[in-house]
Every structure is written in C-alpha cells, then in structure tokens.
Amino acid sequence: MKNTQILVIEDEQDIRDLISFQLKSEGHSVLAVESADKAVSIIERGEKIDLFIIDWMLPGTMNGLEFTKKLKSHKMYKDLPVIMITALTQADNIISGLDAGADDYITKPFDLNVLQARVRVQLRGLSMAKSETNDTLDFGLLKIEIQKCRVFIQNEEITLTSTEFKILLLLAQKPGHVYTREQFINNIQGENIFVTGRTIDTHIAGLRKKLGEASNMIETIRGIGYRFKDVI
C-alpha cells in the first residue's frame, strides 16, 4: 500500500525510535507516542491511520491491551490491523492479546526486519480487503467464490461442509491474522453450527485433508490457534 501511516505506541524511547526509523525507511509515515493516553487523542481527532503497533505495558490510565479493546469498538478504526509487541511471552498472554483484537503478536526482543515483514503482511491483507470488488478470493492454487460457497483447487471444485467453508473463509479473508479457537467459535457459531475449541482442531484437520496441495496455506500457531499463510 502507498501513502500508509502507522501509529506506534511504545513507552521505551530507544525502541520507539528504532521502529519509527525502520518504518520510515520502507516509505511509511509514522506517528509515534509513548502512551495510550496520547494515542487516544490522535484517534479522537480522526487522524488517518492504516496500522497500529502497540506495546502491551504502557504508562498512564490504560495499557496496550485496554487501548486495543477501545480501538476495536471505534467505528473508524475497528477493522484496521494491530500488531502487539510485548515482553509477555506466555501463551495465555498471547491469546489475551489476540482475543482483545490484535492481528499479530511479537515478543521482545525482536528483529526489526521481522517486524517489518509482519507489517507488510498486515498491509497486504488490508489492501486485499479494500480492493475486493467481487465475490471471489483468488490465491492462485486456491480460489473461493464467497456468495456461491464454492472452493476450487487448481480449478477443480472440492466439497466442504458448511463449518469447513466458514473456517476457510474466515482465515482467507485476513491472511496473516492469527485466530484463537475462541475467536473461531465466536465467528462461525450459528443456528446450524455448534463448535467447541476441541472440535475446531478436528474441523481444520478435515479441511486440510480436502485442500490437498493447498493444505499448507493454513498454518498452526502452536498453543494459540491458526492463521492463513500470507501469499505475495
């Protein structure tokens, strides 16, 4: 995406400056603040933001997790990608961050080049969502006709259950986004569909088997959930 602006919320100045420098070197505009309180003033004035990088542990009246939850309830920003960075490395922490609305989660210390790669993934997903003008998601090997609920592997149609289709569509509409089992349940539960965390794994195993050559597009994030592989 061109002319992107990224808001970085990080209280450690050295890290904030390094992230800002790296992003600017890639051609992004950057707003950088040290607290969620200052970030709130930015979103309240309706500043154009394309992606948020948020540290969990922040000074002030709210931490990064609380700010992310607030962000996801904001009409203008709720659908924009969030990358959370933190020294909290336990699976429970990562799951809490993702459930709060983060699209990706990077633990400190991290490589700036890895962070930049994650940024590219999220911006590509955002660009895909903005440019999607028809009802087809085309990843080359895999094609999904959304309204017709049809899936093709190398132009050969495969048959999925309604639950498998919903899982695949949820993942494919946001490449690079990590979904926890709880998020799958909240997103695909319906009148004729009942799933639990345990059955999500079973459905995905069946889905991968049917996808054949494209099965590696669904990546397992151990102890957390699943994501759709970013396709350049």
C-alpha positions in Angstrom: 0.0 0.0 0.0 1.2 3.5 -0.8 0.9 6.6 1.5 0.4 4.5 4.6 0.5 6.0 8.1 1.4 3.8 11.1 0.8 4.7 14.7 3.5 3.4 17.1 2.7 3.3 20.8 5.8 2.3 22.8 7.0 3.8 26.0 10.7 2.9 25.6 12.1 5.8 23.5 15.0 3.7 22.1 12.6 1.0 20.8 10.1 3.6 19.6 12.8 5.5 17.6 14.2 2.3 16.1 10.7 1.1 15.0 10.0 4.6 13.6 13.2 4.7 11.7 12.7 1.2 10.2 9.1 2.0 9.1 10.1 5.3 7.6 13.0 3.6 5.6 10.2 1.5 4.0 8.4 4.6 2.9 5.7 4.7 5.6 4.6 7.8 7.5 4.8 7.3 11.3 3.2 8.8 14.3 4.9 7.7 17.5 3.8 8.3 21.1 4.8 6.9 24.4 1.3 6.2 26.0 -2.2 5.0 25.2 -3.5 8.3 26.5 -1.7 10.3 23.8 -2.8 7.7 21.2 -6.5 8.3 22.3 -6.1 12.0 21.5 -4.9 11.0 18.0 -7.9 8.8 17.2 -10.3 11.2 18.8 -9.3 13.8 16.2 -9.8 11.3 13.4 -6.3 11.0 12.2 -5.8 8.7 9.2 -4.1 5.5 10.4 -3.6 2.3 8.4 -1.9 0.1 11.0 -1.2 0.2 14.8 1.9 -1.1 16.6 1.1 -1.2 20.3 3.2 -2.2 23.3 1.2 -4.0 26.0 2.9 -2.5 29.0 2.3 1.3 28.9 2.3 4.1 31.4 -0.9 6.1 32.1 -4.5 5.3 32.6 -4.7 2.3 30.2 -2.3 -0.3 28.9 -1.9 -1.5 25.4 -4.4 -4.4 25.8 -7.1 -1.9 27.1 -6.3 0.5 24.3 -6.7 -2.3 21.7 -10.1 -3.1 23.1 -11.1 0.5 22.9 -9.8 0.8 19.3 -11.8 -2.2 18.2 -15.0 -0.6 19.4 -14.2 2.6 17.4 -16.2 2.9 14.2 -13.4 4.4 12.2 -10.6 2.1 13.3 -12.1 -1.2 14.4 -11.2 -3.0 11.1 -7.6 -1.8 10.9 -4.7 -4.2 11.7 -3.0 -4.2 15.1 0.4 -5.6 15.8 1.1 -6.0 19.6 4.6 -6.1 20.9 5.5 -7.1 24.4 7.9 -8.8 26.8 5.0 -11.1 28.0 5.7 -14.4 26.3 3.3 -16.9 27.9 0.7 -18.5 25.6 -2.1 -17.1 27.9 -0.8 -13.6 27.3 -0.6 -14.1 23.6 -4.1 -15.4 23.5 -5.4 -12.5 25.6 -3.8 -10.1 23.1 -5.3 -11.7 20.1 -8.7 -12.0 21.8 -8.5 -8.3 22.5 -8.3 -7.6 18.8 -4.6 -7.8 17.9 -3.9 -9.3 14.4 -0.4 -10.3 15.3 1.7 -10.5 18.4 5.5 -10.1 18.6 7.5 -10.8 21.7 10.5 -8.8 22.9 13.3 -8.8 22.0 12.5 -8.9 18.3 14.3 -8.4 15.0 13.3 -5.1 13.2 13.3 -6.9 9.9 10.8 -9.5 11.2 8.6 -6.7 12.5 8.7 -5.0 9.1 7.8 -8.3 7.4 4.8 -8.6 9.7 3.8 -5.1 8.8 3.9 -5.9 5.1 1.7 -9.0 5.7 -0.9 -6.9 7.6 -0.9 -4.1 5.0 -1.3 -6.6 2.2 -4.3 -8.1 3.9 -5.7 -4.6 4.4 -5.1 -3.8 0.7 -6.8 -7.0 -0.3 -9.9 -6.2 1.8 -10.1 -2.7 0.4 -9.7 -3.7 -3.2 -12.0 -6.7 -3.1 -14.8 -5.6 -5.5 -16.2 -9.0 -6.4 -17.2 -12.2 -4.5 -14.0 -14.2 -5.3 -10.8 -14.6 -3.3 -8.1 -15.9 -5.7 -4.8 -17.2 -4.3 -3.7 -18.9 -7.5 -3.8 -22.5 -6.3 -6.9 -21.9 -4.2 -10.0 -19.9 -5.3 -13.0 -19.2 -3.1 -16.4 -18.0 -4.5 -17.9 -16.4 -1.5 -21.5 -15.9 -2.4 -21.8 -19.3 -4.1 -19.9 -21.0 -1.2 -17.7 -22.8 -3.7 -14.0 -23.7 -3.4 -11.6 -24.7 -6.1 -8.1 -26.2 -6.0 -6.3 -25.7 -9.3 -9.7 -25.0 -10.9 -11.2 -28.3 -9.6 -14.1 -27.8 -7.2 -13.9 -29.5 -3.8 -16.8 -30.2 -1.5 -16.7 -28.7 2.0 -19.1 -28.8 4.9 -20.7 -25.5 6.0 -18.4 -25.4 9.0 -15.3 -26.1 7.0 -16.2 -23.4 4.5 -16.8 -20.8 7.2 -13.5 -21.6 8.8 -11.6 -21.4 5.5 -13.4 -18.1 4.6 -12.6 -16.5 8.0 -9.0 -17.3 7.6 -8.6 -16.5 3.9 -10.3 -13.1 4.2 -7.5 -11.9 6.5 -4.1 -13.5 5.6 -1.6 -13.3 8.4 -4.1 -12.8 11.1 -3.9 -15.3 14.0 -7.2 -16.6 15.2 -7.6 -18.3 18.6 -10.0 -21.1 19.0 -12.3 -18.8 20.9 -12.4 -16.4 18.0 -13.3 -19.2 15.6 -16.2 -20.2 17.9 -17.4 -16.6 18.2 -17.2 -16.1 14.4 -18.7 -19.3 13.0 -21.2 -20.4 15.6 -24.7 -20.2 14.1 -28.1 -21.7 14.0 -27.0 -24.9 12.4 -23.4 -24.9 13.6 -22.1 -25.8 17.0 -18.4 -25.9 17.7 -16.1 -26.1 20.7 -12.3 -25.4 20.9 -11.6 -29.2 20.6 -13.8 -29.6 17.5 -12.2 -26.7 15.8 -9.0 -28.7 15.6 -10.9 -31.6 14.1 -12.7 -29.4 11.5 -9.3 -27.9 10.5 -7.7 -31.3 10.1 -10.6 -32.4 7.8 -10.3 -29.1 5.9 -6.6 -29.5 5.4 -7.1 -33.0 4.0 -9.6 -31.8 1.5 -7.4 -28.8 0.5 -4.7 -31.2 -0.6 -1.8 -29.2 -2.2 -3.2 -26.1 -0.6 -3.3 -27.5 2.9 -0.1 -25.7 3.9 -1.9 -22.4 3.5 -3.4 -23.0 6.9 -0.7 -22.6 9.5 -0.8 -23.9 13.1 0.4 -21.4 15.7 1.2 -23.9 18.5 -0.8 -23.4 21.7 -2.7 -20.4 20.3 -4.6 -21.1 17.1 -4.3 -20.8 13.3 -3.7 -18.4 10.5 -3.9 -18.3 6.7 -0.5 -18.1 5.1 0.3 -14.8 3.5 0.5 -15.1 -0.2 2.6 -12.5 -2.1 
